[in-house]
Amino acid sequence: MAQFTTKQIRNVCFMGHGGSGKTSIAEAMLYFTGTSDRLGKVPDGNTVSDFDAEEIKRGFSIYTSIENVIWKNTKINILDTPGFLNFEGEVHSALRVADAAIIAVDAKAGVEVGTELAWERAKAAKLPTAFFVNKYDDPDAHFHNVFDSLAENFGKAICPVLIPAYEKGSFINLLDLKKYVYDGTTGKRTEGEINPEYKKRVDTYRDKLMEAVSVTDEDLMMKYLEGEEITKEEAANALHEGIISGEIVPVFSGSAIKLWGIDLVMDIIADSFPRHTAKETETLADGDEIEISADGAASIYVFKTSVDQFGRTTYFKVMNGELNSGDTLHNLATDTDEKFLHFYTVNGKKQTEVQALACGDIGAITKLVNTNTCDTLAVSAKTAYAPAAYPVPVYTVAVSPKAKGDEDKIVQGIQKIMDEDKTVHFESDPETRQLLLSAMGDMQIDVILSKVKARGGPAAELGVPKIAYRETIKGKADVQGKHKKQSGGHGQYGDVKIRFSQGEDEGLTFTTSVVGGSVPKNFFPAIEKGLQEAMQKGVLAGYPVVNLAADLYDGSYHDVDSNELSFKMAASIAYKTGLPLAKPVLLEPIGELKVTIPEAMVGDVMGDINGKRRGSVLGMNPSQERPGYTTIEAEVPKAEMTDYAIALLAITQGRGSFVYNVTRYDEVPSNIAQKVIAEAKEASE
């Protein structure tokens, strides 16, 4: 039987802007509960959460780490997510298995881009949410300004619970109107008196709390409107119900590195945050809902995979039933069975083997070679759980090894990274002959290649992806192509006359209007094939030719020397002679861009599209998914999109998002075409 029942388990996702102190909050909880014997600090590289070598080297979270603490006979599973936008795939993984979210906010910086995005993601996941205004030990911290900004940005549900008192290190719990003075070393608190000079502000904030809790219950609403006192017990119960329903978003203040307020946050998590079964159903991959049963057949969802020098670790959540040592689960994605003999709870890289995990709990297992992130494994289920919705990677670079011959090693190294990260895409482009690596941004690209090298792979160089241009003709040409070769014995002879023009179909439109048998019909296929092969290389810059019409209208042959090869050669000669005379032009891929940005930034983004990117704005509409945002639809040449992910990040401070898909080809402006043609000729010399 599992050590902790479903009712005792809370799964909390820590989110927020990079540097807001998410990892420090997790470390404070670990230290305060005695789970860790030290208070880890990110700058010192000694945290339980950020144990990966890349995280230690860079000084920030890259991956979601999992920890757990025991508080008030409750197991709190912490999912500590990265704050930097390049690693948002990790946030989506954590949100899929979390049952609530705490968003960290810097008490000095206030609401930042990462705060807004964390709120959007938590609400999209329909998670009960709280804010922790962290770093209140900073002399420039200002809780009241931050709180007002939270209320302005995120609505009336924002509700103060723990606010700073007049003196640093002192906080007031608005539920019972008690002042707590925290020891900055141990986190232990003592009660103190509320400063009279501060009492008016305290009363104002407590009224906001009482107003918020009254919304959850009609009787409490009547008491509030009639000026009656709402008791601490009534307020606490209402807070619990309000958090779960989303009607209340509690706000705490404190300092993780000083252990201020950490105990009260854990109190609220234990008392008021929901267990896994509170939502009653889970969404399946086909869109249906299935009832959660803590006593039913075991099934799990894999939300994370990590690979290191010791092997492969699979992280999962028990979505239904209880998982026991020795259970065999069937993987619905790979149609294989996996035996669960040894599995663990984790605190960072530390693993503790357990014999059972209850419904809602989080665990890890090693050496599952046929199981991947987003897989569902079950005793008897037939339909998988809905996977996390990962963002599409939007930043692409060309990758090549510094040493010749190491291409396969680069490929193998990146493929292992793809097992861990669903926001990484890797392909070999057969046309440009480049290895293309796509991710969420340049920082993530750097981490990927650094990990490949650290695992014994080769060093890599980055380049700009080449554009797959095309060529076509706008005019007409009437030419002869003759191939004649005599070298003793049978010779070679093929003679064709072809009219070239622009075709309607993408490839070659080959027609014949030969009369009198000047070219026998049995040579027609060879002529067509000769033209198709020649079209693989255009006459301007060597790019494939599209939309070409060719009419064979005359020619001649030799009874002995003519053969298929001779007519293929003749067709190729006609092609090389005729296309330069038929007004050849260079074509570039044009794509549909849909970019969603805050309404206030529409002008800047449109200016960038119309100006720097040679784009054409087709229209814009209010975003249906993101209130206060606008979606601009435009057409933009692919050549101008190589750095767009980074540019949009700078223009919108990370608030913007976009999708881009190539839809057609169009003629390249002459000044740009000349440059492309010159570069192609230089590269071929």
C-alpha positions in Angstrom: 0.0 0.0 0.0 1.3 3.5 -0.8 2.7 5.5 2.0 0.6 8.5 1.1 -3.0 8.3 0.0 -4.5 10.4 -2.8 -6.1 12.8 -0.3 -2.6 13.5 1.2 -0.9 14.4 -2.1 -0.6 17.9 -3.7 1.1 18.5 -7.1 2.2 22.1 -7.4 3.9 23.8 -10.5 6.2 26.6 -9.7 6.2 29.2 -12.4 7.3 32.8 -13.1 9.7 35.2 -14.8 13.3 34.1 -15.0 15.1 35.2 -11.8 11.9 35.6 -9.8 13.1 32.9 -7.3 11.1 29.8 -8.2 14.0 27.5 -7.4 14.8 29.4 -4.2 11.2 28.8 -3.0 11.6 25.1 -3.6 14.9 25.1 -1.8 13.4 26.9 1.1 10.6 24.4 1.4 13.1 21.5 1.3 15.3 23.1 3.9 12.5 24.2 6.2 11.0 20.7 6.3 14.3 19.1 6.9 14.2 17.3 3.5 17.5 18.9 2.7 20.3 19.7 5.2 21.3 22.9 3.4 19.5 26.0 2.0 20.7 25.7 -1.6 21.4 28.9 -3.5 21.3 29.2 -7.3 24.5 31.5 -7.5 26.4 28.9 -5.5 25.3 26.0 -7.8 24.3 23.8 -4.9 20.6 23.6 -5.2 18.6 20.3 -5.2 16.5 21.5 -8.1 19.2 22.7 -10.6 21.5 19.7 -10.6 22.2 19.4 -14.3 25.7 20.4 -15.3 24.3 22.9 -17.8 22.1 24.5 -15.1 25.0 24.8 -12.7 27.2 26.3 -15.3 24.6 28.8 -16.5 23.1 29.7 -13.1 19.4 29.2 -14.1 16.9 26.4 -14.5 16.7 24.7 -17.9 14.6 21.7 -17.0 11.6 21.0 -14.8 12.9 19.4 -11.6 10.8 17.4 -9.2 11.1 17.5 -5.5 8.8 16.6 -2.6 8.4 17.7 1.0 6.2 16.4 3.8 4.2 19.1 5.7 1.2 18.7 8.0 1.0 15.0 7.0 0.7 16.0 3.4 3.1 15.2 0.5 3.8 18.2 -1.6 5.2 17.3 -5.0 7.0 20.4 -6.4 7.5 20.9 -10.2 10.0 23.6 -10.5 9.9 25.0 -14.0 12.3 27.2 -16.0 11.5 30.9 -16.3 13.3 31.7 -19.5 11.1 31.5 -22.6 13.5 29.3 -24.6 12.6 26.4 -22.3 8.8 26.8 -22.1 8.4 23.2 -23.3 9.4 22.2 -19.8 6.6 24.3 -18.4 4.0 22.6 -20.6 5.2 19.2 -19.4 4.8 20.2 -15.8 1.4 21.8 -16.2 0.1 18.6 -17.7 0.5 16.8 -14.4 0.2 19.7 -11.9 -3.0 20.2 -9.9 -2.2 23.8 -8.9 0.3 26.6 -9.6 2.3 29.1 -7.6 3.7 32.0 -9.6 6.7 33.7 -8.2 7.0 37.5 -8.5 10.0 39.6 -7.8 9.0 42.1 -5.1 11.2 44.8 -6.7 10.5 44.2 -10.4 6.8 43.4 -10.0 4.7 42.0 -12.8 7.0 41.0 -15.7 6.5 39.3 -19.0 7.1 35.8 -17.5 4.5 36.6 -14.8 1.9 37.3 -17.5 2.8 34.2 -19.5 2.7 32.0 -16.4 -0.7 33.3 -15.6 -2.0 32.6 -19.1 -0.6 29.1 -19.1 -2.0 28.3 -15.6 -5.4 29.6 -16.7 -5.3 27.7 -19.9 -4.6 24.5 -17.9 -7.5 25.4 -15.6 -5.3 25.2 -12.5 -6.0 26.9 -9.1 -3.3 29.6 -8.9 -1.5 31.6 -6.2 1.2 34.3 -6.3 4.2 34.5 -4.0 5.8 38.0 -4.0 9.3 36.9 -3.3 12.6 38.7 -2.4 11.0 40.9 0.2 14.4 41.2 1.8 15.4 43.6 -1.0 15.5 47.2 0.4 13.7 48.4 -2.8 10.9 45.8 -2.5 7.4 47.3 -2.6 4.6 44.8 -1.9 1.7 47.3 -2.2 2.7 48.5 -5.7 3.2 44.9 -6.8 -0.2 43.8 -5.4 -2.0 46.6 -7.1 -0.3 45.6 -10.4 -1.3 42.0 -9.9 -4.9 43.1 -9.3 -4.8 45.4 -12.4 -3.4 42.7 -14.6 -5.2 39.6 -13.4 -8.6 40.7 -12.1 -10.7 40.9 -9.0 -9.9 37.3 -7.9 -6.5 38.5 -6.7 -6.7 38.3 -2.9 -4.1 39.2 -0.2 -3.4 36.6 2.5 0.1 37.2 3.8 1.3 40.8 3.6 4.5 42.5 4.9 4.3 44.4 8.1 5.9 47.7 8.9 9.3 46.1 9.9 11.4 43.9 7.5 11.0 40.2 8.3 7.6 40.7 9.8 4.4 39.7 8.0 0.7 39.8 8.8 -1.6 36.8 8.2 -4.9 38.5 7.2 -6.9 35.3 8.0 -6.3 35.7 11.8 -4.8 39.3 11.8 -1.7 38.0 13.5 1.8 39.4 13.0 4.6 37.0 12.5 8.3 37.9 13.0 10.5 35.5 11.1 14.0 34.4 12.0 16.0 34.8 8.8 18.2 31.7 9.5 15.7 29.1 10.7 12.5 30.4 9.3 10.9 30.0 12.7 8.3 32.7 13.6 7.2 34.4 16.7 4.1 36.6 17.2 4.4 40.3 17.5 2.2 43.4 17.7 0.9 45.2 14.7 2.3 48.7 14.5 -0.5 51.2 15.0 0.8 53.3 12.2 0.3 50.4 9.9 -3.1 49.3 11.1 -5.2 51.3 8.6 -3.4 49.7 5.6 -3.8 46.3 7.2 -7.5 46.9 7.6 -7.8 47.9 3.9 -6.1 44.7 2.8 -8.1 42.6 5.2 -11.3 44.0 3.7 -10.1 42.9 0.3 -9.7 39.4 1.7 -13.1 39.4 3.3 -14.7 40.7 0.1 -13.0 37.9 -1.9 -14.0 35.1 0.5 -17.6 36.4 0.7 -18.0 35.8 -3.0 -17.7 32.1 -2.5 -20.8 31.7 -0.3 -24.2 33.5 -0.1 -24.3 33.5 3.7 -20.8 35.0 3.9 -21.8 37.6 1.3 -24.7 38.6 3.5 -22.5 38.9 6.6 -20.0 41.0 4.6 -22.6 43.3 3.2 -24.2 43.7 6.7 -20.9 44.5 8.3 -20.8 41.3 10.4 -17.5 39.7 11.3 -16.4 36.7 9.2 -14.6 34.3 11.5 -11.1 32.9 10.8 -12.6 29.4 10.3 -15.2 30.7 7.9 -12.6 32.7 6.0 -10.2 29.7 5.8 -12.9 27.4 4.5 -14.0 29.9 2.0 -10.4 30.4 0.9 -10.1 26.7 0.3 -13.2 26.6 -1.8 -12.3 29.8 -3.6 -8.9 28.6 -4.6 -10.2 25.3 -6.0 -13.0 27.1 -8.0 -10.7 29.8 -9.2 -12.7 32.5 -7.6 -9.8 33.4 -5.3 -6.1 33.8 -6.3 -4.2 34.2 -3.0 -1.2 36.4 -2.8 1.6 35.8 -0.3 4.7 37.8 0.4 8.1 36.7 1.8 11.6 35.9 1.0 12.7 32.4 0.0 16.4 32.9 0.9 15.4 34.3 4.3 12.7 31.6 4.8 10.1 34.3 5.4 6.5 33.2 4.7 7.5 29.7 3.6 5.6 27.9 6.3 2.3 29.7 5.6 2.6 29.0 1.9 3.0 25.3 2.8 0.0 25.6 5.1 -2.2 26.9 2.3 -0.9 24.2 -0.1 -1.7 21.4 2.4 -5.1 22.9 3.6 -6.5 24.5 0.5 -4.9 23.3 -2.7 -6.7 20.4 -4.5 -5.7 16.8 -4.8 -5.6 15.0 -8.1 -9.1 13.6 -7.8 -10.7 17.0 -7.2 -11.2 17.6 -10.9 -13.0 14.2 -11.1 -12.2 13.5 -14.8 -9.2 13.4 -17.1 -9.1 14.3 -20.8 -8.3 11.6 -23.2 -6.4 11.9 -26.5 -9.7 11.6 -28.5 -11.2 14.5 -26.5 -13.4 12.3 -24.3 -13.4 12.6 -20.5 -12.8 9.6 -18.2 -13.6 9.5 -14.6 -10.7 9.3 -12.2 -10.8 6.4 -9.7 -8.3 6.2 -6.9 -9.3 2.5 -6.5 -9.5 1.6 -10.2 -7.0 -0.1 -12.5 -3.6 1.6 -12.6 -2.6 3.9 -15.4 0.2 6.5 -15.7 1.1 9.4 -18.0 4.8 10.0 -18.9 5.5 13.8 -18.7 9.3 13.9 -18.8 12.3 11.9 -20.0 15.9 12.5 -19.2 19.0 10.9 -20.5 22.4 11.0 -19.0 25.6 9.0 -18.8 23.8 6.5 -16.5 20.9 5.9 -18.8 17.3 6.9 -19.2 14.9 8.1 -16.6 11.2 8.3 -17.1 9.0 10.6 -15.0 5.3 9.8 -14.6 2.2 10.6 -12.8 -0.2 7.9 -11.6 -3.4 9.1 -13.2 -5.7 6.3 -12.0 -5.6 3.5 -9.4 -2.5 2.6 -7.5 0.9 1.5 -9.0 2.5 -1.4 -7.1 6.0 -2.9 -7.5 5.7 -5.8 -9.9 2.8 -4.4 -12.0 3.0 -4.8 -15.7 1.6 -1.9 -17.7 0.9 -1.8 -21.5 2.2 1.1 -23.4 -0.6 2.3 -25.7 1.7 4.2 -28.0 4.4 1.5 -28.7 2.2 -1.5 -28.1 4.7 -3.0 -25.6 4.5 -4.2 -22.0 6.7 -2.6 -19.3 7.4 -4.2 -16.0 7.5 -1.9 -13.0 9.8 -3.6 -10.5 11.8 -0.7 -9.2 10.5 2.8 -9.2 11.2 5.9 -7.1 10.2 9.2 -5.7 12.7 11.9 -6.4 14.3 15.0 -5.0 16.3 16.5 -7.8 18.8 13.8 -8.7 18.2 11.8 -5.5 16.0 8.8 -5.9 14.2 6.9 -3.1 12.7 3.5 -4.0 9.1 2.9 -3.0 6.8 -0.1 -3.3 3.7 1.7 -4.3 2.4 5.1 -5.5 -1.2 6.2 -5.0 -3.4 7.8 -7.6 -2.1 11.4 -8.2 1.4 10.8 -7.0 4.6 11.4 -9.1 7.4 9.0 -9.6 10.3 7.9 -11.8 11.6 4.7 -13.2 14.8 3.9 -15.2 15.6 1.7 -18.2 12.2 1.8 -20.0 13.6 1.7 -23.5 10.2 1.5 -25.3 8.5 4.4 -23.4 8.7 8.1 -24.4 7.4 11.4 -23.2 3.6 11.7 -23.5 3.0 8.0 -23.5 0.2 6.4 -21.6 0.8 3.0 -19.8 -2.1 1.2 -18.3 -3.3 -2.2 -17.0 -6.5 -2.2 -19.1 -7.1 1.3 -20.7 -7.7 1.4 -24.4 -7.3 5.1 -25.0 -4.3 7.3 -24.1 -4.5 10.4 -22.0 -4.4 13.7 -23.9 -0.7 14.8 -24.3 0.7 18.1 -23.2 0.3 20.8 -25.9 3.9 21.8 -26.8 4.8 24.9 -28.6 6.1 24.5 -32.2 9.9 25.3 -32.4 10.2 28.6 -34.4 14.0 29.2 -34.5 16.0 27.2 -37.0 19.8 27.1 -37.6 22.0 25.0 -39.8 24.4 22.7 -37.9 27.6 21.2 -39.1 30.5 19.5 -37.2 33.8 21.4 -37.0 35.6 18.2 -38.0 34.8 16.6 -41.3 33.2 13.2 -41.1 31.4 13.8 -37.8 28.0 14.3 -39.2 26.6 11.0 -38.0 27.8 11.8 -34.5 26.1 15.1 -34.5 22.8 13.5 -35.7 23.0 10.8 -33.0 23.7 13.3 -30.2 20.8 15.6 -31.2 18.4 12.6 -31.5 19.1 11.8 -27.9 18.2 15.3 -26.9 15.0 15.0 -28.9 14.1 12.1 -26.6 14.1 14.5 -23.7 12.7 17.7 -25.3 9.5 17.8 -27.4 10.3 21.4 -28.6 13.4 20.2 -30.5 13.1 19.3 -34.2 16.0 18.0 -36.4 16.1 17.1 -40.0 18.4 16.8 -43.0 17.3 18.9 -45.8 17.9 17.0 -49.0 17.7 20.1 -51.2 20.0 22.4 -49.4 22.1 19.5 -48.0 22.1 21.1 -44.5 21.4 19.6 -41.1 18.6 21.9 -39.6 18.1 22.2 -35.9 14.9 23.9 -34.7 14.1 25.0 -31.1 12.5 27.9 -29.2 15.4 30.2 -29.4 19.2 30.7 -29.6 19.7 30.0 -25.9 18.1 26.6 -26.2 20.2 25.9 -29.3 23.3 26.7 -27.4 22.3 24.4 -24.5 21.5 21.5 -27.0 24.9 21.6 -28.7 26.7 22.1 -25.4 25.0 18.9 -24.1 25.9 17.0 -27.2 29.6 17.9 -26.8 29.5 17.1 -23.0 28.2 13.6 -23.8 31.1 12.9 -26.0 29.8 14.3 -29.3 31.7 16.6 -31.6 31.9 20.4 -31.5 29.5 22.0 -33.9 29.3 25.2 -36.0 26.1 27.2 -36.7 25.1 28.7 -39.9 22.1 30.4 -41.5 19.6 28.0 -43.2 19.8 28.2 -47.0 16.7 29.2 -48.9 15.3 26.7 -51.4 14.8 29.1 -54.3 13.2 28.0 -57.6 13.5 29.3 -61.1 11.0 29.7 -63.9 10.6 31.6 -67.2 8.2 34.4 -68.0 8.8 34.5 -71.8 9.0 32.1 -74.7 11.8 30.6 -76.7 11.9 28.5 -79.9 15.2 26.6 -80.1 16.9 23.6 -81.6 19.0 21.1 -79.7 21.1 18.7 -81.7 23.4 16.1 -80.3 25.8 14.5 -82.8 28.8 12.3 -82.1 30.8 10.1 -84.4 33.6 8.0 -83.1 33.8 5.0 -85.4 31.1 2.4 -85.7 27.7 3.4 -84.5 27.5 7.1 -83.6 25.0 9.2 -81.6 22.4 11.4 -83.2 19.4 13.3 -81.8 17.8 16.5 -83.0 14.9 18.3 -81.5 13.1 21.6 -81.9 11.2 22.8 -78.8 9.1 25.8 -77.9 9.5 26.7 -74.3 7.0 28.8 -72.3 5.6 29.1 -68.8 3.5 26.2 -67.7 0.5 26.1 -65.5 1.4 23.0 -63.6 4.3 23.0 -61.0 6.5 20.6 -62.9 7.0 20.0 -66.6 4.1 20.2 -69.0 5.4 18.2 -72.0 3.5 18.2 -75.3 4.2 17.1 -78.8 3.1 18.5 -82.1 5.5 16.7 -84.4 4.1 15.8 -87.8 5.4 13.6 -90.5 7.4 11.3 -88.1 10.5 13.7 -88.1 11.0 12.4 -84.5 9.7 8.8 -83.9 7.3 8.4 -81.0 9.4 5.9 -79.2 11.9 8.7 -78.5 9.3 11.0 -76.9 9.8 9.6 -73.3 13.6 10.0 -73.6 13.1 13.6 -74.6 10.7 14.3 -71.7 13.1 12.6 -69.3 16.0 14.6 -70.6 14.1 17.8 -69.9 13.0 16.7 -66.4 16.6 15.9 -65.5 17.8 19.2 -66.8 15.1 21.1 -64.8 16.8 20.1 -61.6 19.3 22.9 -62.3 18.2 26.3 -63.5 20.2 28.6 -65.7 20.4 31.6 -63.3 21.6 30.2 -60.0 21.3 26.5 -60.3 18.0 26.1 -58.5 15.3 23.7 -59.7 13.0 25.0 -62.4 9.2 24.9 -62.0 6.2 25.6 -64.2 7.8 24.9 -67.5 6.0 24.0 -70.7 7.8 22.4 -73.5 6.3 21.5 -76.9 8.3 19.2 -79.2 7.3 20.3 -82.7 10.0 19.1 -85.0 13.4 17.4 -85.2 15.2 14.7 -87.1 16.7 11.3 -86.5 19.2 8.8 -88.0 18.2 5.3 -88.8 21.4 3.8 -87.3 22.8 6.4 -84.9 19.7 7.7 -83.1 18.9 6.2 -79.7 17.2 7.2 -76.4 20.4 8.6 -74.9 21.0 10.8 -78.0 17.6 12.4 -77.7 18.0 12.9 -74.0 21.2 14.8 -74.7 19.5 16.8 -77.5 16.7 17.8 -75.1 19.2 18.9 -72.5 21.0 21.0 -75.1 17.7 22.6 -76.1 16.9 23.4 -72.5 20.3 25.1 -71.9 20.0 27.1 -75.1 16.3 28.0 -74.7 15.9 29.0 -71.1 18.3 31.9 -71.1 16.3 33.4 -74.0 12.9 33.0 -72.3 13.2 35.6 -69.6 14.3 33.3 -66.7 13.5 34.6 -63.2 14.3 33.6 -59.6 11.4 32.5 -57.3 11.4 32.5 -53.5 9.2 30.8 -51.0 6.5 33.0 -49.5 4.8 32.0 -46.3 1.7 32.8 -44.3 2.6 34.5 -41.0 0.2 34.7 -38.1 1.7 36.7 -35.2 -0.2 37.3 -32.0 0.9 40.3 -30.0 -0.5 42.8 -27.4 -2.7 45.4 -29.0 -0.3 48.2 -27.9 2.5 46.6 -30.0 0.6 46.2 -33.2 2.3 49.3 -34.8 5.8 48.1 -34.1 5.2 44.6 -35.4 3.4 45.8 -38.5 6.3 48.2 -39.2 8.8 45.4 -38.9 6.7 43.2 -41.3 6.2 45.8 -43.9 9.6 47.3 -43.7 12.4 45.0 -42.8 10.8 41.8 -43.9 9.3 42.8 -47.3 6.0 41.5 -46.0 2.4 42.3 -46.8 -0.2 42.6 -44.0 -3.4 40.9 -45.1 -5.5 41.8 -42.0 -5.8 41.5 -38.3 -8.3 40.3 -35.7 -8.7 40.3 -31.9 -7.2 37.1 -30.5 -9.8 34.6 -29.4 -7.4 32.8 -27.0 -5.6 35.8 -25.5 -7.7 38.8 -24.4 -6.0 42.1 -25.1 -4.0 40.6 -28.0 -4.3 40.9 -31.7 -3.4 38.4 -34.4 -1.9 39.9 -37.6 -2.0 37.8 -40.7 0.6 38.6 -43.4 2.6 37.1 -46.2 6.4 37.2 -45.8 9.3 35.8 -47.8 11.0 32.9 -46.0 14.4 34.6 -46.6 13.3 37.3 -44.2 12.1 35.0 -41.4 15.4 33.4 -40.3 15.8 35.7 -37.3 12.2 36.5 -36.7 11.9 34.5 -33.5 14.6 36.6 -31.9 13.4 39.9 -33.4 9.8 39.3 -32.2 11.2 38.5 -28.7 12.9 41.8 -28.6 10.0 43.8 -30.0 7.4 42.4 -27.7 9.7 41.5 -24.7 8.6 37.9 -25.1 4.9 38.5 -25.2 4.5 37.7 -28.9 4.1 34.4 -30.6 3.8 33.3 -34.2 3.3 30.5 -36.7 4.7 30.5 -40.2 4.1 28.1 -43.1 5.3 28.4 -46.7 2.3 28.5 -49.0 3.7 29.5 -52.5 6.6 30.8 -54.5 6.8 34.3 -56.0 9.3 36.3 -58.1 12.3 37.7 -56.2 12.8 41.5 -56.5 15.6 42.1 -59.1 18.0 43.7 -56.7 17.8 40.8 -54.3 17.8 38.3 -57.2 21.1 39.7 -58.5 22.7 39.2 -55.1 21.4 35.6 -54.8 22.6 34.8 -58.3 26.0 36.2 -57.6 26.4 34.3 -54.4 25.4 31.1 -56.1 28.0 31.6 -58.9 30.7 32.4 -56.3 29.8 29.2 -54.4 30.0 27.1 -57.5 33.4 28.4 -58.6 
